[in-house]
Amino acid sequence: MTEKRSPAIAAAIILAGFLILFFAMPPIMLWLAEFSPWLAAAFGIAAVLAFFLIFWLRARYQQRK
């Protein structure tokens, strides 16, 4: 039974982490935009891509197991 819950718990933890990141993202981007709008845009793009990258890497890891 624990083996069935483990992926769901891991996904929930990852989603919670990204929820916190995306909640804090607007102030971070506004602060970065004071230095460079390109830096703020790069941070936003990196945060969104990281969301998909984490789940893609996790799926590849699960396929090997």
N, CA, C and O atoms as a Tripos MOL2 file, in Angstrom:
@<TRIPOS>MOLECULE
protein
  260   259    65     0     0
PROTEIN
NO_CHARGES

@<TRIPOS>ATOM
      1 N           0.8280   -1.1900    0.0000 N.3       1 MET1
      2 CA          0.0000    0.0000    0.0000 C.3       1 MET1
      3 C           0.8780    1.2620    0.0000 C.2       1 MET1
      4 O           0.5250    2.2560   -0.6350 O.2       1 MET1
      5 N           2.0030    1.2290    0.6990 N.am      2 THR2
      6 CA          2.8720    2.4060    0.7740 C.3       2 THR2
      7 C           3.4800    2.7170   -0.5890 C.2       2 THR2
      8 O           3.7100    3.8810   -0.9170 O.2       2 THR2
      9 N           3.7420    1.6750   -1.3880 N.am      3 GLU3
     10 CA          4.3410    1.8910   -2.7060 C.3       3 GLU3
     11 C           3.3970    2.6600   -3.6230 C.2       3 GLU3
     12 O           3.8530    3.3990   -4.4960 O.2       3 GLU3
     13 N           2.0880    2.4970   -3.4380 N.am      4 LYS4
     14 CA          1.1170    3.2130   -4.2630 C.3       4 LYS4
     15 C           1.0130    4.6780   -3.8280 C.2       4 LYS4
     16 O           0.7380    5.5480   -4.6540 O.2       4 LYS4
     17 N           1.2270    4.9510   -2.5650 N.am      5 ARG5
     18 CA          1.1010    6.3200   -2.0520 C.3       5 ARG5
     19 C           2.3660    7.1410   -2.2700 C.2       5 ARG5
     20 O           2.2960    8.3670   -2.3510 O.2       5 ARG5
     21 N           3.5010    6.4960   -2.3660 N.am      6 SER6
     22 CA          4.7750    7.2000   -2.4630 C.3       6 SER6
     23 C           4.8430    8.1890   -3.6290 C.2       6 SER6
     24 O           5.2620    9.3270   -3.4190 O.2       6 SER6
     25 N           4.4480    7.8070   -4.8520 N.am      7 PRO7
     26 CA          4.4830    8.7830   -5.9470 C.3       7 PRO7
     27 C           3.5290    9.9520   -5.7220 C.2       7 PRO7
     28 O           3.8350   11.0850   -6.0910 O.2       7 PRO7
     29 N           2.3890    9.6800   -5.1230 N.am      8 ALA8
     30 CA          1.4240   10.7500   -4.8680 C.3       8 ALA8
     31 C           1.9580   11.7190   -3.8170 C.2       8 ALA8
     32 O           1.7700   12.9300   -3.9310 O.2       8 ALA8
     33 N           2.6200   11.1890   -2.8030 N.am      9 ILE9
     34 CA          3.1950   12.0490   -1.7600 C.3       9 ILE9
     35 C           4.3280   12.8840   -2.3450 C.2       9 ILE9
     36 O           4.4310   14.0760   -2.0550 O.2       9 ILE9
     37 N           5.1770   12.2740   -3.1640 N.am     10 ALA10
     38 CA          6.2780   13.0080   -3.7910 C.3      10 ALA10
     39 C           5.7390   14.1100   -4.7020 C.2      10 ALA10
     40 O           6.2490   15.2300   -4.6890 O.2      10 ALA10
     41 N           4.7190   13.7990   -5.4850 N.am     11 ALA11
     42 CA          4.1250   14.8030   -6.3740 C.3      11 ALA11
     43 C           3.4970   15.9370   -5.5680 C.2      11 ALA11
     44 O           3.5910   17.1000   -5.9610 O.2      11 ALA11
     45 N           2.8630   15.6140   -4.4570 N.am     12 ALA12
     46 CA          2.2490   16.6440   -3.6210 C.3      12 ALA12
     47 C           3.3070   17.5650   -3.0200 C.2      12 ALA12
     48 O           3.1020   18.7760   -2.9370 O.2      12 ALA12
     49 N           4.4280   17.0000   -2.6040 N.am     13 ILE13
     50 CA          5.5100   17.8200   -2.0450 C.3      13 ILE13
     51 C           6.1020   18.7340   -3.1160 C.2      13 ILE13
     52 O           6.3720   19.9070   -2.8590 O.2      13 ILE13
     53 N           6.3030   18.1910   -4.3130 N.am     14 ILE14
     54 CA          6.8370   18.9970   -5.4120 C.3      14 ILE14
     55 C           5.8690   20.1200   -5.7640 C.2      14 ILE14
     56 O           6.2800   21.2660   -5.9440 O.2      14 ILE14
     57 N           4.5860   19.7930   -5.8610 N.am     15 LEU15
     58 CA          3.5880   20.8130   -6.1800 C.3      15 LEU15
     59 C           3.5210   21.8870   -5.0950 C.2      15 LEU15
     60 O           3.3850   23.0710   -5.4030 O.2      15 LEU15
     61 N           3.6160   21.4850   -3.8370 N.am     16 ALA16
     62 CA          3.5960   22.4640   -2.7450 C.3      16 ALA16
     63 C           4.8050   23.3890   -2.8260 C.2      16 ALA16
     64 O           4.6850   24.5930   -2.6000 O.2      16 ALA16
     65 N           5.9660   22.8310   -3.1460 N.am     17 GLY17
     66 CA          7.1610   23.6580   -3.2950 C.3      17 GLY17
     67 C           7.0160   24.6710   -4.4170 C.2      17 GLY17
     68 O           7.3870   25.8350   -4.2620 O.2      17 GLY17
     69 N           6.4760   24.2310   -5.5450 N.am     18 PHE18
     70 CA          6.2900   25.1570   -6.6630 C.3      18 PHE18
     71 C           5.1640   26.1430   -6.3940 C.2      18 PHE18
     72 O           5.2020   27.2690   -6.8890 O.2      18 PHE18
     73 N           4.1710   25.7440   -5.6250 N.am     19 LEU19
     74 CA          3.1180   26.6850   -5.2390 C.3      19 LEU19
     75 C           3.7130   27.8450   -4.4430 C.2      19 LEU19
     76 O           3.3670   29.0050   -4.6650 O.2      19 LEU19
     77 N           4.6030   27.5200   -3.5210 N.am     20 ILE20
     78 CA          5.2730   28.5600   -2.7320 C.3      20 ILE20
     79 C           6.1310   29.4330   -3.6470 C.2      20 ILE20
     80 O           6.1280   30.6580   -3.5220 O.2      20 ILE20
     81 N           6.8650   28.8010   -4.5670 N.am     21 LEU21
     82 CA          7.7010   29.5600   -5.5010 C.3      21 LEU21
     83 C           6.8560   30.4960   -6.3580 C.2      21 LEU21
     84 O           7.1920   31.6710   -6.5100 O.2      21 LEU21
     85 N           5.7600   29.9830   -6.9200 N.am     22 PHE22
     86 CA          4.9290   30.8070   -7.7960 C.3      22 PHE22
     87 C           4.1790   31.8830   -7.0170 C.2      22 PHE22
     88 O           3.8560   32.9340   -7.5710 O.2      22 PHE22
     89 N           3.9020   31.6340   -5.7500 N.am     23 PHE23
     90 CA          3.2700   32.6570   -4.9110 C.3      23 PHE23
     91 C           4.2460   33.8040   -4.6460 C.2      23 PHE23
     92 O           3.8430   34.9660   -4.5900 O.2      23 PHE23
     93 N           5.5200   33.4780   -4.4840 N.am     24 ALA24
     94 CA          6.5470   34.4820   -4.2040 C.3      24 ALA24
     95 C           7.1550   35.0610   -5.4750 C.2      24 ALA24
     96 O           7.9500   35.9980   -5.3990 O.2      24 ALA24
     97 N           6.8020   34.5290   -6.6310 N.am     25 MET25
     98 CA          7.4410   34.9360   -7.8720 C.3      25 MET25
     99 C           7.2110   36.4020   -8.2550 C.2      25 MET25
    100 O           8.1730   37.0500   -8.6680 O.2      25 MET25
    101 N           6.0100   36.9660   -8.1480 N.am     26 PRO26
    102 CA          5.8420   38.3780   -8.5530 C.3      26 PRO26
    103 C           6.7560   39.3560   -7.8130 C.2      26 PRO26
    104 O           7.3870   40.1890   -8.4640 O.2      26 PRO26
    105 N           6.8580   39.2910   -6.4720 N.am     27 PRO27
    106 CA          7.7870   40.2200   -5.8130 C.3      27 PRO27
    107 C           9.2500   39.9930   -6.2060 C.2      27 PRO27
    108 O          10.0250   40.9420   -6.3260 O.2      27 PRO27
    109 N           9.6140   38.7250   -6.4040 N.am     28 ILE28
    110 CA         10.9920   38.4240   -6.8120 C.3      28 ILE28
    111 C          11.2570   39.0080   -8.1970 C.2      28 ILE28
    112 O          12.3120   39.5960   -8.4370 O.2      28 ILE28
    113 N          10.3060   38.8450   -9.0960 N.am     29 MET29
    114 CA         10.4870   39.3630  -10.4570 C.3      29 MET29
    115 C          10.5210   40.8880  -10.4640 C.2      29 MET29
    116 O          11.2910   41.4820  -11.2190 O.2      29 MET29
    117 N           9.6990   41.5280   -9.6360 N.am     30 LEU30
    118 CA          9.7360   42.9950   -9.5590 C.3      30 LEU30
    119 C          11.0830   43.4710   -9.0140 C.2      30 LEU30
    120 O          11.6270   44.4690   -9.4860 O.2      30 LEU30
    121 N          11.6150   42.7630   -8.0300 N.am     31 TRP31
    122 CA         12.9160   43.1260   -7.4790 C.3      31 TRP31
    123 C          14.0160   42.9370   -8.5240 C.2      31 TRP31
    124 O          14.8980   43.7840   -8.6590 O.2      31 TRP31
    125 N          13.9620   41.8150   -9.2700 N.am     32 LEU32
    126 CA         14.9600   41.5660  -10.3080 C.3      32 LEU32
    127 C          14.8370   42.5730  -11.4590 C.2      32 LEU32
    128 O          15.8340   42.9230  -12.0900 O.2      32 LEU32
    129 N          13.6130   43.0330  -11.7270 N.am     33 ALA33
    130 CA         13.4060   43.9830  -12.8210 C.3      33 ALA33
    131 C          14.0460   45.3360  -12.5330 C.2      33 ALA33
    132 O          14.3010   46.1080  -13.4570 O.2      33 ALA33
    133 N          14.3080   45.6310  -11.2620 N.am     34 GLU34
    134 CA         15.0130   46.8730  -10.9350 C.3      34 GLU34
    135 C          16.4330   46.8520  -11.4950 C.2      34 GLU34
    136 O          16.9890   47.8950  -11.8380 O.2      34 GLU34
    137 N          17.0110   45.6590  -11.5820 N.am     35 PHE35
    138 CA         18.3580   45.5170  -12.1320 C.3      35 PHE35
    139 C          18.3040   45.3570  -13.6460 C.2      35 PHE35
    140 O          19.0350   46.0240  -14.3790 O.2      35 PHE35
    141 N          17.4290   44.4630  -14.1060 N.am     36 SER36
    142 CA         17.3150   44.2180  -15.5380 C.3      36 SER36
    143 C          15.9930   43.5020  -15.8270 C.2      36 SER36
    144 O          15.6940   42.4870  -15.1970 O.2      36 SER36
    145 N          15.1990   44.0170  -16.7690 N.am     37 PRO37
    146 CA         13.9670   43.3070  -17.1290 C.3      37 PRO37
    147 C          14.2600   41.9370  -17.7480 C.2      37 PRO37
    148 O          13.4530   41.0140  -17.6330 O.2      37 PRO37
    149 N          15.4040   41.8120  -18.3970 N.am     38 TRP38
    150 CA         15.7820   40.5270  -18.9820 C.3      38 TRP38
    151 C          16.0640   39.4960  -17.8940 C.2      38 TRP38
    152 O          15.7630   38.3130  -18.0550 O.2      38 TRP38
    153 N          16.6340   39.9480  -16.8040 N.am     39 LEU39
    154 CA         16.9090   39.0530  -15.6810 C.3      39 LEU39
    155 C          15.6060   38.5600  -15.0590 C.2      39 LEU39
    156 O          15.4860   37.3860  -14.7100 O.2      39 LEU39
    157 N          14.6390   39.4490  -14.9220 N.am     40 ALA40
    158 CA         13.3350   39.0660  -14.3790 C.3      40 ALA40
    159 C          12.6360   38.0730  -15.3110 C.2      40 ALA40
    160 O          12.0490   37.0920  -14.8540 O.2      40 ALA40
    161 N          12.7040   38.3330  -16.6140 N.am     41 ALA41
    162 CA         12.0870   37.4230  -17.5800 C.3      41 ALA41
    163 C          12.7750   36.0590  -17.5490 C.2      41 ALA41
    164 O          12.1130   35.0240  -17.6150 O.2      41 ALA41
    165 N          14.1000   36.0610  -17.4470 N.am     42 ALA42
    166 CA         14.8450   34.8000  -17.3960 C.3      42 ALA42
    167 C          14.4660   34.0030  -16.1510 C.2      42 ALA42
    168 O          14.3390   32.7800  -16.2110 O.2      42 ALA42
    169 N          14.2860   34.6870  -15.0300 N.am     43 PHE43
    170 CA         13.8720   33.9990  -13.8000 C.3      43 PHE43
    171 C          12.4870   33.3820  -13.9730 C.2      43 PHE43
    172 O          12.2710   32.2360  -13.5800 O.2      43 PHE43
    173 N          11.5550   34.1180  -14.5500 N.am     44 GLY44
    174 CA         10.2110   33.5950  -14.7750 C.3      44 GLY44
    175 C          10.2040   32.3810  -15.6830 C.2      44 GLY44
    176 O           9.5320   31.3860  -15.4110 O.2      44 GLY44
    177 N          10.9580   32.4760  -16.7630 N.am     45 ILE45
    178 CA         11.0420   31.3500  -17.6980 C.3      45 ILE45
    179 C          11.6910   30.1440  -17.0250 C.2      45 ILE45
    180 O          11.2310   29.0140  -17.1860 O.2      45 ILE45
    181 N          12.7590   30.3880  -16.2740 N.am     46 ALA46
    182 CA         13.4490   29.2830  -15.5900 C.3      46 ALA46
    183 C          12.5430   28.6100  -14.5600 C.2      46 ALA46
    184 O          12.5780   27.3890  -14.4080 O.2      46 ALA46
    185 N          11.7330   29.3990  -13.8540 N.am     47 ALA47
    186 CA         10.8340   28.8250  -12.8440 C.3      47 ALA47
    187 C           9.7770   27.9430  -13.4940 C.2      47 ALA47
    188 O           9.4860   26.8570  -12.9930 O.2      47 ALA47
    189 N           9.2030   28.3930  -14.5980 N.am     48 VAL48
    190 CA          8.1750   27.6000  -15.2810 C.3      48 VAL48
    191 C           8.7870   26.3420  -15.9010 C.2      48 VAL48
    192 O           8.2090   25.2590  -15.8140 O.2      48 VAL48
    193 N           9.9530   26.4900  -16.5220 N.am     49 LEU49
    194 CA         10.6100   25.3250  -17.1080 C.3      49 LEU49
    195 C          11.0390   24.3200  -16.0410 C.2      49 LEU49
    196 O          10.9980   23.1120  -16.2750 O.2      49 LEU49
    197 N          11.4470   24.8100  -14.8770 N.am     50 ALA50
    198 CA         11.8520   23.9120  -13.7930 C.3      50 ALA50
    199 C          10.6840   23.0400  -13.3420 C.2      50 ALA50
    200 O          10.8710   21.8740  -12.9920 O.2      50 ALA50
    201 N           9.4780   23.6080  -13.3510 N.am     51 PHE51
    202 CA          8.2850   22.8490  -12.9680 C.3      51 PHE51
    203 C           8.1340   21.6110  -13.8520 C.2      51 PHE51
    204 O           7.9180   20.5070  -13.3530 O.2      51 PHE51
    205 N           8.2500   21.8040  -15.1690 N.am     52 PHE52
    206 CA          8.1110   20.6770  -16.0820 C.3      52 PHE52
    207 C           9.3330   19.7680  -16.0520 C.2      52 PHE52
    208 O           9.2020   18.5510  -16.1820 O.2      52 PHE52
    209 N          10.5010   20.3380  -15.8840 N.am     53 LEU53
    210 CA         11.7280   19.5580  -15.8470 C.3      53 LEU53
    211 C          11.7390   18.5860  -14.6720 C.2      53 LEU53
    212 O          12.1580   17.4390  -14.8280 O.2      53 LEU53
    213 N          11.2920   19.0210  -13.5140 N.am     54 ILE54
    214 CA         11.2580   18.1500  -12.3290 C.3      54 ILE54
    215 C          10.3760   16.9260  -12.5890 C.2      54 ILE54
    216 O          10.7730   15.7990  -12.2940 O.2      54 ILE54
    217 N           9.1820   17.1470  -13.1410 N.am     55 PHE55
    218 CA          8.2860   16.0150  -13.3800 C.3      55 PHE55
    219 C           8.8010   15.1240  -14.5150 C.2      55 PHE55
    220 O           8.5930   13.9110  -14.4850 O.2      55 PHE55
    221 N           9.4670   15.7080  -15.5090 N.am     56 TRP56
    222 CA         10.0470   14.9080  -16.5890 C.3      56 TRP56
    223 C          11.1710   14.0200  -16.0400 C.2      56 TRP56
    224 O          11.2490   12.8350  -16.3650 O.2      56 TRP56
    225 N          12.0380   14.6050  -15.2070 N.am     57 LEU57
    226 CA         13.1230   13.8270  -14.6100 C.3      57 LEU57
    227 C          12.5850   12.7400  -13.6860 C.2      57 LEU57
    228 O          13.1210   11.6320  -13.6540 O.2      57 LEU57
    229 N          11.5420   13.0460  -12.9410 N.am     58 ARG58
    230 CA         10.9520   12.0500  -12.0520 C.3      58 ARG58
    231 C          10.3480   10.8970  -12.8580 C.2      58 ARG58
    232 O          10.4660    9.7360  -12.4640 O.2      58 ARG58
    233 N           9.7080   11.2100  -13.9770 N.am     59 ALA59
    234 CA          9.1440   10.1540  -14.8150 C.3      59 ALA59
    235 C          10.2400    9.2670  -15.3930 C.2      59 ALA59
    236 O          10.0810    8.0480  -15.4550 O.2      59 ALA59
    237 N          11.3410    9.8630  -15.8130 N.am     60 ARG60
    238 CA         12.4640    9.0590  -16.3330 C.3      60 ARG60
    239 C          13.0390    8.1660  -15.2410 C.2      60 ARG60
    240 O          13.3820    7.0110  -15.4970 O.2      60 ARG60
    241 N          13.1450    8.6940  -14.0270 N.am     61 TYR61
    242 CA         13.6520    7.9060  -12.9150 C.3      61 TYR61
    243 C          12.7230    6.7350  -12.6060 C.2      61 TYR61
    244 O          13.1790    5.6220  -12.3430 O.2      61 TYR61
    245 N          11.4180    6.9970  -12.6400 N.am     62 GLN62
    246 CA         10.4500    5.9480  -12.3480 C.3      62 GLN62
    247 C          10.4570    4.8560  -13.4230 C.2      62 GLN62
    248 O          10.2090    3.6900  -13.1130 O.2      62 GLN62
    249 N          10.7360    5.2140  -14.6730 N.am     63 GLN63
    250 CA         10.7980    4.2150  -15.7340 C.3      63 GLN63
    251 C          11.9700    3.2620  -15.5320 C.2      63 GLN63
    252 O          11.8690    2.0750  -15.8420 O.2      63 GLN63
    253 N          13.0690    3.7730  -15.0190 N.am     64 ARG64
    254 CA         14.2450    2.9190  -14.7750 C.3      64 ARG64
    255 C          14.0190    1.9670  -13.6240 C.2      64 ARG64
    256 O          14.5620    0.8620  -13.6210 O.2      64 ARG64
    257 N          13.2230    2.3740  -12.6400 N.am     65 LYS65
    258 CA         12.9450    1.5070  -11.4980 C.3      65 LYS65
    259 C          11.9690    0.4840  -11.8940 C.2      65 LYS65
    260 O          11.5910   -0.3570  -11.0780 O.2      65 LYS65
@<TRIPOS>BOND
     1     1     2 1
     2     2     3 1
     3     3     4 2
     4     3     5 am
     5     5     6 1
     6     6     7 1
     7     7     8 2
     8     7     9 am
     9     9    10 1
    10    10    11 1
    11    11    12 2
    12    11    13 am
    13    13    14 1
    14    14    15 1
    15    15    16 2
    16    15    17 am
    17    17    18 1
    18    18    19 1
    19    19    20 2
    20    19    21 am
    21    21    22 1
    22    22    23 1
    23    23    24 2
    24    23    25 am
    25    25    26 1
    26    26    27 1
    27    27    28 2
    28    27    29 am
    29    29    30 1
    30    30    31 1
    31    31    32 2
    32    31    33 am
    33    33    34 1
    34    34    35 1
    35    35    36 2
    36    35    37 am
    37    37    38 1
    38    38    39 1
    39    39    40 2
    40    39    41 am
    41    41    42 1
    42    42    43 1
    43    43    44 2
    44    43    45 am
    45    45    46 1
    46    46    47 1
    47    47    48 2
    48    47    49 am
    49    49    50 1
    50    50    51 1
    51    51    52 2
    52    51    53 am
    53    53    54 1
    54    54    55 1
    55    55    56 2
    56    55    57 am
    57    57    58 1
    58    58    59 1
    59    59    60 2
    60    59    61 am
    61    61    62 1
    62    62    63 1
    63    63    64 2
    64    63    65 am
    65    65    66 1
    66    66    67 1
    67    67    68 2
    68    67    69 am
    69    69    70 1
    70    70    71 1
    71    71    72 2
    72    71    73 am
    73    73    74 1
    74    74    75 1
    75    75    76 2
    76    75    77 am
    77    77    78 1
    78    78    79 1
    79    79    80 2
    80    79    81 am
    81    81    82 1
    82    82    83 1
    83    83    84 2
    84    83    85 am
    85    85    86 1
    86    86    87 1
    87    87    88 2
    88    87    89 am
    89    89    90 1
    90    90    91 1
    91    91    92 2
    92    91    93 am
    93    93    94 1
    94    94    95 1
    95    95    96 2
    96    95    97 am
    97    97    98 1
    98    98    99 1
    99    99   100 2
   100    99   101 am
   101   101   102 1
   102   102   103 1
   103   103   104 2
   104   103   105 am
   105   105   106 1
   106   106   107 1
   107   107   108 2
   108   107   109 am
   109   109   110 1
   110   110   111 1
   111   111   112 2
   112   111   113 am
   113   113   114 1
   114   114   115 1
   115   115   116 2
   116   115   117 am
   117   117   118 1
   118   118   119 1
   119   119   120 2
   120   119   121 am
   121   121   122 1
   122   122   123 1
   123   123   124 2
   124   123   125 am
   125   125   126 1
   126   126   127 1
   127   127   128 2
   128   127   129 am
   129   129   130 1
   130   130   131 1
   131   131   132 2
   132   131   133 am
   133   133   134 1
   134   134   135 1
   135   135   136 2
   136   135   137 am
   137   137   138 1
   138   138   139 1
   139   139   140 2
   140   139   141 am
   141   141   142 1
   142   142   143 1
   143   143   144 2
   144   143   145 am
   145   145   146 1
   146   146   147 1
   147   147   148 2
   148   147   149 am
   149   149   150 1
   150   150   151 1
   151   151   152 2
   152   151   153 am
   153   153   154 1
   154   154   155 1
   155   155   156 2
   156   155   157 am
   157   157   158 1
   158   158   159 1
   159   159   160 2
   160   159   161 am
   161   161   162 1
   162   162   163 1
   163   163   164 2
   164   163   165 am
   165   165   166 1
   166   166   167 1
   167   167   168 2
   168   167   169 am
   169   169   170 1
   170   170   171 1
   171   171   172 2
   172   171   173 am
   173   173   174 1
   174   174   175 1
   175   175   176 2
   176   175   177 am
   177   177   178 1
   178   178   179 1
   179   179   180 2
   180   179   181 am
   181   181   182 1
   182   182   183 1
   183   183   184 2
   184   183   185 am
   185   185   186 1
   186   186   187 1
   187   187   188 2
   188   187   189 am
   189   189   190 1
   190   190   191 1
   191   191   192 2
   192   191   193 am
   193   193   194 1
   194   194   195 1
   195   195   196 2
   196   195   197 am
   197   197   198 1
   198   198   199 1
   199   199   200 2
   200   199   201 am
   201   201   202 1
   202   202   203 1
   203   203   204 2
   204   203   205 am
   205   205   206 1
   206   206   207 1
   207   207   208 2
   208   207   209 am
   209   209   210 1
   210   210   211 1
   211   211   212 2
   212   211   213 am
   213   213   214 1
   214   214   215 1
   215   215   216 2
   216   215   217 am
   217   217   218 1
   218   218   219 1
   219   219   220 2
   220   219   221 am
   221   221   222 1
   222   222   223 1
   223   223   224 2
   224   223   225 am
   225   225   226 1
   226   226   227 1
   227   227   228 2
   228   227   229 am
   229   229   230 1
   230   230   231 1
   231   231   232 2
   232   231   233 am
   233   233   234 1
   234   234   235 1
   235   235   236 2
   236   235   237 am
   237   237   238 1
   238   238   239 1
   239   239   240 2
   240   239   241 am
   241   241   242 1
   242   242   243 1
   243   243   244 2
   244   243   245 am
   245   245   246 1
   246   246   247 1
   247   247   248 2
   248   247   249 am
   249   249   250 1
   250   250   251 1
   251   251   252 2
   252   251   253 am
   253   253   254 1
   254   254   255 1
   255   255   256 2
   256   255   257 am
   257   257   258 1
   258   258   259 1
   259   259   260 2
@<TRIPOS>SUBSTRUCTURE
     1 MET1         2 RESIDUE 1 A MET
     2 THR2         6 RESIDUE 1 A THR
     3 GLU3        10 RESIDUE 1 A GLU
     4 LYS4        14 RESIDUE 1 A LYS
     5 ARG5        18 RESIDUE 1 A ARG
     6 SER6        22 RESIDUE 1 A SER
     7 PRO7        26 RESIDUE 1 A PRO
     8 ALA8        30 RESIDUE 1 A ALA
     9 ILE9        34 RESIDUE 1 A ILE
    10 ALA10       38 RESIDUE 1 A ALA
    11 ALA11       42 RESIDUE 1 A ALA
    12 ALA12       46 RESIDUE 1 A ALA
    13 ILE13       50 RESIDUE 1 A ILE
    14 ILE14       54 RESIDUE 1 A ILE
    15 LEU15       58 RESIDUE 1 A LEU
    16 ALA16       62 RESIDUE 1 A ALA
    17 GLY17       66 RESIDUE 1 A GLY
    18 PHE18       70 RESIDUE 1 A PHE
    19 LEU19       74 RESIDUE 1 A LEU
    20 ILE20       78 RESIDUE 1 A ILE
    21 LEU21       82 RESIDUE 1 A LEU
    22 PHE22       86 RESIDUE 1 A PHE
    23 PHE23       90 RESIDUE 1 A PHE
    24 ALA24       94 RESIDUE 1 A ALA
    25 MET25       98 RESIDUE 1 A MET
    26 PRO26      102 RESIDUE 1 A PRO
    27 PRO27      106 RESIDUE 1 A PRO
    28 ILE28      110 RESIDUE 1 A ILE
    29 MET29      114 RESIDUE 1 A MET
    30 LEU30      118 RESIDUE 1 A LEU
    31 TRP31      122 RESIDUE 1 A TRP
    32 LEU32      126 RESIDUE 1 A LEU
    33 ALA33      130 RESIDUE 1 A ALA
    34 GLU34      134 RESIDUE 1 A GLU
    35 PHE35      138 RESIDUE 1 A PHE
    36 SER36      142 RESIDUE 1 A SER
    37 PRO37      146 RESIDUE 1 A PRO
    38 TRP38      150 RESIDUE 1 A TRP
    39 LEU39      154 RESIDUE 1 A LEU
    40 ALA40      158 RESIDUE 1 A ALA
    41 ALA41      162 RESIDUE 1 A ALA
    42 ALA42      166 RESIDUE 1 A ALA
    43 PHE43      170 RESIDUE 1 A PHE
    44 GLY44      174 RESIDUE 1 A GLY
    45 ILE45      178 RESIDUE 1 A ILE
    46 ALA46      182 RESIDUE 1 A ALA
    47 ALA47      186 RESIDUE 1 A ALA
    48 VAL48      190 RESIDUE 1 A VAL
    49 LEU49      194 RESIDUE 1 A LEU
    50 ALA50      198 RESIDUE 1 A ALA
    51 PHE51      202 RESIDUE 1 A PHE
    52 PHE52      206 RESIDUE 1 A PHE
    53 LEU53      210 RESIDUE 1 A LEU
    54 ILE54      214 RESIDUE 1 A ILE
    55 PHE55      218 RESIDUE 1 A PHE
    56 TRP56      222 RESIDUE 1 A TRP
    57 LEU57      226 RESIDUE 1 A LEU
    58 ARG58      230 RESIDUE 1 A ARG
    59 ALA59      234 RESIDUE 1 A ALA
    60 ARG60      238 RESIDUE 1 A ARG
    61 TYR61      242 RESIDUE 1 A TYR
    62 GLN62      246 RESIDUE 1 A GLN
    63 GLN63      250 RESIDUE 1 A GLN
    64 ARG64      254 RESIDUE 1 A ARG
    65 LYS65      258 RESIDUE 1 A LYS
